[in-house]
Amino acid sequence: MTQLPSPRGALTPNRPLSDLTWLRVGGPADWLFQPADEDDLAAFLRDLDPAIAVFPMGVGSNLIVRDGGIRAVVIRLGRGFNGISVEGEAVTAGAAALDSHVARRAAEAGRDLTFLRTIPGSIGGAVRMNAGCYGQYVADVLDSIRIVTRQGRIETLPALALNLRYRQSDLPEGAVIIGATFRAPAGDPAALAARMDEQLARRDASQPTKDRSAGSTFRNPAGFSSTGRADDTHELKAWKVIENAGMRGATRGGAQMSPMHANFLINTGGATAADLEDLGEEVRKKVFQNSGITLEWEIMRVGERAT
C-alpha cells in the first residue's frame, strides 16, 4: 500500500473490525486510524493519497462489515471527540458522544432531546442517518455540524445543507462528521427523565436489547419511524411485512430474525457476516414475493465478501 501519513493518533494495519461492531462480525480494515484530535484528523486527511478510500465508522451499532474486510482507512473517533456541552438551547456534542449520553446530559440541563435516549450509536451516525423515533428526528432539532473534509479542511455546515430525510443525508464525499449542535426545546428535568425511563421500558419490552443485534434491519416501507402514538398503524412497518411473509424467527447459520421483533437481525453465536446479510436478502425476497414491497436496508453493509 502507498505510504501513509504519520499521525499523532493510533494507526493500525490489518485491524480486525469484528470486535468494534455490535454484531461482532467482519474482516479487517487495511488500516484503522484513531485520531488524537480534530487537527490530527485534518492533517492526516490532507496528506493522505486521494486514491486511498476512507470510511468513517462510529460505534458499529448499525453496521455489517463483510467477512473479507474493508479496503480503506477506517476512521474511528474516540475520547477526543465525545464532549457534550449545553449553553441555553444549544446542545453541542462531539461525533463520538453516545446518543443516550447526549439525551441524558441535555435533560439534566432542562433541554429536551429525549428521543435520542433509546437510539443506539453515536451522534455522528445519528446525524448521517437522520435518526429518529417516537415521531421526532435529528432533522427537527439539528442546527449545524462540523466536518473534516477529505481534503483536510475543518468546516461548519448548516443543517439545511445536509438535505436530511428518512434515514438519509447528503454529505461531501469522504467527509468525517466531528460534532453537531442542536437547538433543544426547554423541559422540566424531572419530567424529561421520567419520559426517558418510560421510553426505555417500552423499548426493552418490545425489542431484543439483550441480544447481539444492530437495531432495526430494514427501513419502514411507510417512510417514517414509529411514532409511539395510539393511532400508529402497522400495515407498512418493516416488522409487520416480515411477519406476514413468515420470516419472524427465520435462521441461516448463526443468524436469526428475532422471534421477539421481526425486524431485528441477531447473531445468535458464531454467525458470519455472510450469514447475516444472506438472511436479510432472503427476507427481502420473501417479503417482495408476499406483498410486492421491496424492503430497503437500514443497516449499512460495507467491505468485501470473503473469497
PyMOL commands that set and color helices and strands:
alter all, ss='L'
color gray80, all
select helices_A, chain A and resi 18-20+38-47+79-81+99-108+114-118+123-128+138-141+159-162+189-206+238-244+273-291
alter helices_A, ss='H'
color red, helices_A
select strands_A, chain A and resi 10-16+28-34+54-57+63-65+70-76+84-87+90-94+132-133+136-137+142-148+154-158+176-183+212-216+251-252+255-257+264-267+300-302
alter strands_A, ss='S'
color yellow, strands_A
deselect
rebuild
show_as cartoon
